């Protein structure tokens, strides 16, 4: 494609505010350890600036910010600060590199929220910038609700901040109310005064569009959050900004191949699931079910994808259902080293479509079971769940499992944050080839639950994606008990992985596992 020039910049800097603005998403609360883990991933991806939190919030928040600041990251670590001196003192106490000084810009915020006047806000901003810079802090001044502010006043306010020594100013579409045209008009004025950042929200769905309009108008830095987590409809998603700038305009930001891992880290810490249809990190971003699409993609990866999945640390995935075709089914079987002749393939495709017509997702385990039946093969199970018990009362959920491994049985228990997590740990312990569990280490890549009946006796289907090395498998199980459905799905998936791995000698023989 012919690429149009968005900006004269070769690189756009990104400021991540997942640890501050993202944490303001209802239901999200990060521990200091989780903030440090996310900050490390952000830094490893090459994030330029990390807003670690709001030091004025609490002592616990200050401890989290201190820990991030003490990590020795390459990124500039900042704290959010309101327009009061005490917030700057709290930030200094945390040892951050700088502050994001937020001052009211719209009359709604100046008069109604803080009960002040325009002149007083300008005067206070100048005093605070001078105080912060005198103490060696990097300073960015943000005009809160700037997209709805009087433009002449906004320019006066932020210009005063720059004149007082601030390093940069920020255009804030605090409530996501602006369109790209308004953004361009405001930012073009601000960028003439000095280095300008963009802080956009997605309430009108204009988050990324406003970023592009702002960059074209002269901004050079973008605020955002991983996955777009944040208040209301969320902030602009930094992974979307990064891939769009790279693919459409040849503009560098961060290490793209680390984006998916970064999204997974934030999803696990916040409890916010990755939406399946989300760009970059969604389960369906590089998944193909349609027979026409699958066939075309297998012939040429660019046929139905704008960029290779490896660009953002992903892999292409073929999904089977009623739209599946011969090429997709054959390719999916080949991934499990299963060969079929033409007649067998036709029968397998027919059964896959039949399952899809009933509204069922056809997992890898379903496909392999269908193929085994079509070929008249009996499958010897390597691992099977014999018994499960789980308790979630008290402070420590516990589960124990009895697995049949080859001709032997093994019993193990585990604890976790809930009975499902405890069940997973019990399975890990039972299958451990040695004290460290190296023999059968595996990853739970995704976990999804659907209630397929209503009421208090609802039946649920649990779908899991498991991987070990370069092998992966998808499995589902249905039960009235979510813990049992989860453990059954995990054990069935592990059985498939171990069966495949035993063929190539990458795990110990099941008999040796059972005898440990």
PEWO-V686905 format. One record per backbone hydrogen bond with DSSP energy under -1.0 kcal/mol. NH is the residue of the N-H (numbers start at 0). CO is the residue of the C=O. E is the energy in kcal/mol with one decimal. If there is no record, write none. Layout:
NH_CO_E / NH_CO_E
This chain:
11_251_-2.4 / 12_219_-1.9 / 14_221_-3.1 / 15_48_-2.8 / 16_223_-2.8 / 19_16_-1.0 / 20_16_-1.0 / 21_16_-2.5 / 24_21_-1.6 / 27_24_-2.2 / 34_30_-2.4 / 35_31_-2.2 / 36_32_-2.3 / 37_33_-2.4 / 38_34_-2.6 / 39_35_-2.4 / 40_36_-1.9 / 41_37_-2.7 / 42_38_-2.6 / 43_39_-2.5 / 44_40_-1.6 / 45_42_-1.5 / 46_41_-2.5 / 48_13_-1.8 / 49_75_-2.9 / 50_15_-2.9 / 51_77_-2.4 / 56_53_-2.3 / 61_57_-2.1 / 62_58_-2.3 / 63_59_-1.8 / 64_60_-2.4 / 65_61_-2.7 / 66_62_-2.1 / 67_63_-1.9 / 68_64_-2.9 / 69_65_-2.1 / 70_67_-1.4 / 75_47_-2.5 / 77_49_-2.6 / 78_97_-1.4 / 79_52_-2.8 / 80_99_-2.3 / 83_81_-2.0 / 88_84_-2.1 / 89_85_-2.3 / 90_86_-2.0 / 91_87_-2.5 / 92_88_-2.2 / 93_89_-1.0 / 94_91_-1.1 / 95_90_-1.3 / 96_76_-2.4 / 97_76_-1.4 / 98_137_-2.5 / 99_78_-2.3 / 100_139_-2.5 / 101_80_-3.0 / 102_141_-2.7 / 104_143_-1.8 / 105_143_-1.2 / 109_105_-3.0 / 110_106_-2.7 / 112_107_-1.4 / 113_108_-2.0 / 115_109_-3.1 / 120_116_-2.1 / 121_117_-2.2 / 122_118_-2.4 / 123_119_-2.7 / 124_120_-2.5 / 125_121_-2.2 / 126_122_-2.0 / 127_123_-2.4 / 128_124_-2.5 / 129_125_-2.3 / 130_126_-2.1 / 131_127_-2.6 / 132_128_-2.7 / 133_129_-2.2 / 135_132_-1.8 / 136_131_-2.2 / 137_96_-2.2 / 139_98_-1.9 / 140_167_-2.2 / 141_100_-3.1 / 142_169_-1.6 / 143_102_-2.9 / 143_141_-1.0 / 145_142_-1.5 / 146_171_-1.7 / 147_144_-1.6 / 148_145_-1.1 / 153_149_-2.7 / 154_150_-2.5 / 155_151_-1.9 / 156_152_-3.0 / 157_153_-2.6 / 158_154_-2.1 / 159_155_-1.9 / 160_156_-1.4 / 161_157_-1.9 / 162_158_-2.5 / 163_159_-1.5 / 164_161_-1.5 / 165_160_-2.4 / 166_138_-2.1 / 167_138_-1.3 / 168_194_-2.5 / 169_140_-2.1 / 170_196_-2.7 / 172_198_-3.0 / 173_171_-1.1 / 175_172_-1.8 / 182_178_-2.4 / 183_179_-2.5 / 184_180_-2.0 / 185_181_-2.4 / 186_182_-2.8 / 187_183_-2.1 / 189_185_-2.1 / 190_186_-3.2 / 192_189_-1.8 / 193_189_-1.1 / 196_168_-2.5 / 197_220_-1.7 / 198_170_-2.3 / 201_233_-2.6 / 204_201_-1.4 / 209_205_-3.2 / 210_206_-1.3 / 211_207_-2.4 / 212_208_-2.3 / 213_209_-2.4 / 214_210_-2.6 / 215_211_-2.2 / 216_212_-1.2 / 217_214_-1.3 / 218_213_-2.4 / 219_195_-2.4 / 221_12_-2.4 / 222_197_-3.5 / 223_14_-1.8 / 224_235_-2.1 / 227_224_-1.3 / 228_225_-1.5 / 233_230_-3.1 / 235_199_-1.7 / 237_224_-2.3 / 240_236_-1.9 / 241_237_-2.8 / 242_238_-2.0 / 243_239_-2.1 / 244_240_-2.4 / 245_241_-1.8 / 246_242_-2.8 / 247_243_-2.4 / 248_244_-1.4 / 249_245_-1.2 / 250_244_-2.0 / 251_9_-2.1 / 254_44_-3.3 / 257_254_-1.6 / 258_255_-2.1 / 259_311_-1.6 / 261_257_-2.1 / 262_258_-2.5 / 263_259_-2.5 / 264_260_-2.2 / 265_261_-2.2 / 266_262_-2.6 / 267_263_-2.4 / 268_264_-1.9 / 269_265_-2.6 / 270_266_-2.0 / 277_274_-1.9 / 280_278_-2.7 / 281_277_-1.9 / 283_275_-2.7 / 284_281_-1.5 / 286_283_-1.3 / 287_316_-2.1 / 290_322_-2.2 / 293_289_-3.3 / 294_290_-2.5 / 295_291_-2.2 / 296_292_-2.8 / 297_293_-2.5 / 298_294_-1.3 / 299_295_-2.2 / 302_299_-2.4 / 310_307_-1.8 / 311_308_-1.3 / 312_309_-1.4 / 313_308_-2.5 / 316_285_-2.9 / 318_287_-2.7 / 323_320_-1.7 / 328_324_-2.2 / 329_325_-2.7 / 330_326_-2.2 / 331_327_-2.4 / 332_328_-2.3 / 333_329_-2.1 / 334_330_-1.5 / 335_332_-1.2 / 336_333_-1.8 / 337_332_-2.3 / 344_340_-2.7 / 345_341_-2.2 / 346_342_-1.9 / 347_343_-2.6 / 348_344_-2.8 / 349_345_-2.0 / 350_346_-2.0 / 351_347_-2.4 / 352_348_-2.5 / 353_349_-1.9 / 354_350_-2.3 / 355_351_-2.3 / 356_352_-2.6 / 358_355_-2.0 / 359_354_-1.7 / 361_319_-1.6 / 364_473_-2.1 / 366_362_-2.4 / 367_363_-2.7 / 368_364_-2.3 / 369_365_-2.7 / 370_366_-2.4 / 371_367_-2.5 / 372_368_-2.0 / 373_369_-2.6 / 374_370_-2.5 / 376_371_-2.8 / 383_403_-1.6 / 385_401_-3.0 / 386_401_-1.5 / 388_399_-2.3 / 390_397_-3.0 / 397_390_-2.3 / 398_413_-2.4 / 399_388_-2.7 / 400_411_-2.8 / 401_386_-2.4 / 402_409_-2.9 / 403_383_-3.1 / 404_407_-2.6 / 405_381_-1.7 / 407_404_-1.9 / 409_402_-2.6 / 411_400_-2.0 / 413_398_-2.6 / 415_396_-1.5 / 421_417_-2.6 / 422_418_-2.3 / 423_419_-2.1 / 424_420_-2.1 / 425_421_-2.1 / 426_422_-2.1 / 427_423_-2.4 / 428_424_-2.3 / 429_425_-2.3 / 430_426_-1.9 / 436_433_-1.7 / 442_466_-2.9 / 444_464_-2.3 / 445_464_-1.4 / 447_462_-2.6 / 449_460_-2.4 / 451_458_-2.8 / 457_454_-1.2 / 459_478_-2.6 / 460_449_-3.1 / 461_476_-2.9 / 462_447_-3.1 / 463_474_-2.8 / 464_445_-2.0 / 465_472_-2.7 / 466_442_-2.1 / 467_470_-2.8 / 470_467_-1.9 / 472_465_-2.6 / 474_463_-2.4 / 476_461_-1.9 / 478_459_-2.2 / 484_480_-2.6 / 485_481_-2.1 / 486_482_-2.6 / 487_483_-2.8 / 488_484_-2.1 / 489_485_-2.3 / 490_486_-2.9 / 491_487_-2.7 / 492_488_-2.4 / 493_489_-2.6 / 494_490_-2.5 / 495_491_-1.9 / 496_492_-2.4 / 497_493_-3.2 / 498_494_-2.2 / 499_495_-2.1 / 500_496_-2.7 / 501_497_-2.6 / 505_500_-2.0 / 512_508_-1.6 / 513_509_-2.3 / 514_510_-1.4
